[in-house]
Amino acid sequence: MVLIPKEASGIVSELSKQTILIYGRAKIGKSTLCSKFESPLFLATEAGLNHLAVHKVNILSWKTFLDVCSEIAQKKHDRKTIVIDTIDNLVVLCSEYICKENGISHVSELPMGKGWHLVTSELNRTLIKLSGLPYGLVMVSHCDIETIETKTKKYNRFTISIGGKNKNIFLNMSDMILFVDSVMNKDGEEVRCIRTKPSMNYEAGDRTGKLPELLKLDYNEIVKYFKTKKEEK
């Protein structure tokens, strides 16, 4: 058995194959944006999709999430983008599962931080498998403000509302971290936008290098940067 490849892997540049993390304040348009991605399947861990006509599965337990992921992996469906809305509640469901499996009421009851470690390991194991499937993966989170303190200054920064090591799972696996925000135009009107580049004021990033720093909150404004020359014609 030969495991070491003879040739380098190709660059995956299609938007439909990226792992994307989208976060922002409540009711700013995150779910609506996600509904515009190619053939989405929403794994809904909380209410809030009644205004959207989408394919969705209500995820009320971690076991249900695992079962749906297994069904997705069988590829007997026509969906092309998996949307987890929201990952905040997904972490809660995973924590509840670990507690039930270990006969405890809270993960902190296990000594030496074992409970937290089990949650992080279970999340990481499952999400890595899901992201490895031949579909786009879009993860939605609420917005939180964290305080950053260095030797010379202290400041606040917008980030996803997930803490600890679990936060790093989602940040590290994402090809794009998109912060849905709003700005005031010259007429004093609020314009919703997407921030894509790192800043001391908010968490964002774009490994593809295709997106500008600021975009209008519109799926078409994202997808146009991933069109091939043939598609542009």
KOLBA-718249 format. One record per residue (C-alpha): residue in one letter; x, y, z. Coordinates in steps of 0.001 Angstrom, whole numbers, plus 500000, padded with zeros to 6 digits. Each point is the difference from the previous one (the first is absolute). Example, Ala and Ser with C-alpha at 12.3 -4.5 7.8 and 13.67 -1.06 7.14 Angstrom:
! KOLBA-718249
a512300495500507800 s501370503440499340 
This chain:
! KOLBA-718249
m500000500000500000 v501385503390498932 l498806502916502128 i502439502723498991 p498691501812496868 k502261500516497005 e498317503261499021 a498838503053501923 s496298500358500677 g498093502521497927 i498765503296501412 v496330499863500978 s498720503381498851 e496250499403499543 l497817501904502460 s497781496917500267 k502870497998501550 q501097502496502673 t499505499808503764 i498540503354501019 l499263501486503423 i497438502824500034 y499196501958503155 g498329503230501038 r497299501430502217 a496476498551500102 k497650500630497078 i502621501713497839 g499495497578497087 k502378497071500598 s497483497223499314 t498603501797496968 l503527500273498594 c500568496276500601 s496756499121498206 k501496501404496783 f502902497528499934 e499785497165497493 s497332497390500906 p500228500497503771 l498934497553502698 f499445501749503326 l500803498089503170 a497939502216502278 t500983499875503667 e497706502900500925 a496849501738498805 g500135502890497550 l499600498493496518 n496228500296499672 h500391502945497617 l502140497947497607 a498845497254497634 v502969497636500321 h500849496327500354 k500608499547503715 v500337497425502746 n499250501079503555 i502922498939502174 l498753499549503565 s502743497664501241 w503604499081499242 k498839496487499072 t497744501486497309 f502926502055498712 l502164496871499744 d497226498111498196 v499508502816497477 c503753500265499392 s500080496256499316 e497143500354497529 i501708502939498293 a503169497927499608 q498063497333498081 k499525502600497195 k496451498881499222 h498698503545499694 d500231503059497747 r501241502526502582 k503340501734499333 t500455502282503021 i499576498989503648 v499000502888502297 i500237499626503790 d497800502713501509 t501258500541502670 i503233498442501236 d499402501709503363 n497119497618500735 l501887497109498421 v502658500352502717 v497246499922502634 l498536496808498503 c503429498381499956 s500539500941503653 e496634498498500941 y500946496791498171 i503312499698501872 c498212500581503306 k497439497276499262 e502699497559498909 n501901500559503254 g497059500240502391 i500654503599501046 s497990503231499907 h502850502290498855 v503309499351498250 s501876501771502791 e499142497117502340 l502627497761498401 p503443500525501612 m503070501557498393 g497945501686497261 k499143496624498466 g496412501048499221 w501062503045497990 h502593497870498192 l497368497414499043 v497724502692498558 t502820501551497977 s501143496606498710 e496476498978498962 l499378503305498234 n503345499905498215 r499650496360498918 t496539500470498527 l500541503379498328 i503263498940498371 k498191497041498436 l497150502239498848 s502346502575498473 g501796497225498123 l496897499074498035 p499661501333496414 y497607502787500982 g500281503579501073 l499712500521503756 v498622503246501407 m499921500490503776 v497954502781501587 s500702501573503386 h498737502850502110 c502218502947500818 d501809500702503263 i502510502576501229 e503242498866501608 t502516502123501839 i503586499760498764 e502715501126502390 t503667500279499038 k502979501524501806 t499337503371498389 k496237500225499436 k496536498647500668 y497218499919497404 n496790498241498982 r499514497800496957 f496947498407498368 t500232496223499699 i497810496889499955 s498057499289503179 i501831496767500782 g502775499924502556 g503017497933500961 k501592497363497808 n496690499356498238 k500250503452498424 n503319499079498393 i498481496930498345 f497693502180497908 l502499502781499343 n502835497678498969 m497965497806497639 s498452502926498089 d501259501103496602 m498066503239500475 i498861501788503151 l497396502574498998 f498827502632502477 v496550501359499128 d499940503622501108 s498418503318499037 v501346503422499074 m498408503408499472 n500037501391496457 k500362503673499099 d496238500479500365 g500038498712503566 e498333496714499070 e501047496618501363 v501528497707497385 r500636496374500898 c503359498627498937 i502488497142500302 r503515500487501367 t502540497457498761 k503466501051501187 p501627499743503458 s499688502994502305 m500633500810503637 n496309500969500180 y498475496753498699 e500789496404499041 a500109499472496231 g502121498339497338 d500155498672496442 r502501497267499138 t498954500071496355 g501235503587499624 k497209500653497520 l497739502313501986 p500383503747500558 e500072501310503561 l496396501217499958 l496988498570498144 k496335500822499786 l497888497396501844 d499009498175496836 y500850496449498899 n500553501188496430 e502684502361501276 i501894497005501374 v499507497528497180 k501164502366497261 y503572499810501348 f499986496220499552 k498700499871496448 t502326498511497406 k500825501938496831 k497700497636498107 e497088500753502382 e500623503751499747 k499512499780496216 
